[in-house]
Amino acid sequence: MPIERAGRVLKCWAEIVDELRTTLLANCMNRRKLGALLVAALQAPPLSAAPRSPRVSGIYSNLQFNREAGDLLGMELLIVPRDSDVPNSYTAFVQVAEGAEPYSAALPFILRGKMFDLVLPSGERYSGERLSAEFVGADITVRWRNGHEERLRRGKSYWQ
């Protein structure tokens, strides 16, 4: 992919250089046209066919100690690549704390653009709950089925 992009950039610059050479020779260095070409070349947006994919692997957390109740509140995800034949496959180690003992699970998921879903295992606390997640900048916004949203910041684990 980077080699293809470099080739496109070189081809673009080669076309600009050819146009400049033609302009210089044909117009006896017509400064206005040359200046306009240079300004246009320098102001052209960078070649980028698709938006950048988010940096996925890492720790995302809003887990915090609640002094008033003496327990934990929030959520934390540790996301790692999954060894799979399926592109964009990851595993999220999920931890949810709502005052009681934190709930933990390892959940596979597939990233679709900047979005992914996590389905918590049946038969346990949060049985079958589907969480929708989206990368927003470097962070993740998680939406629970009931509409509650949590913003998980990329960085260190609560436990570090």
Secondary structure, 3 states (H helix, E strand, C coil): CHHHHHHHHHHHHHHHHHHHHHHHHHCCCCHHHHHHHHHHHHHCCCCCCCCCCCCCCEEEECCEEECCCCEEEEEEEEEEECCCCCCCEEEEEEEEEECCCCEEEEEEEECECCEEEEECCCCCCCCCCEEEEEEECCEEEEECCCCCEEEEEECCCCCC
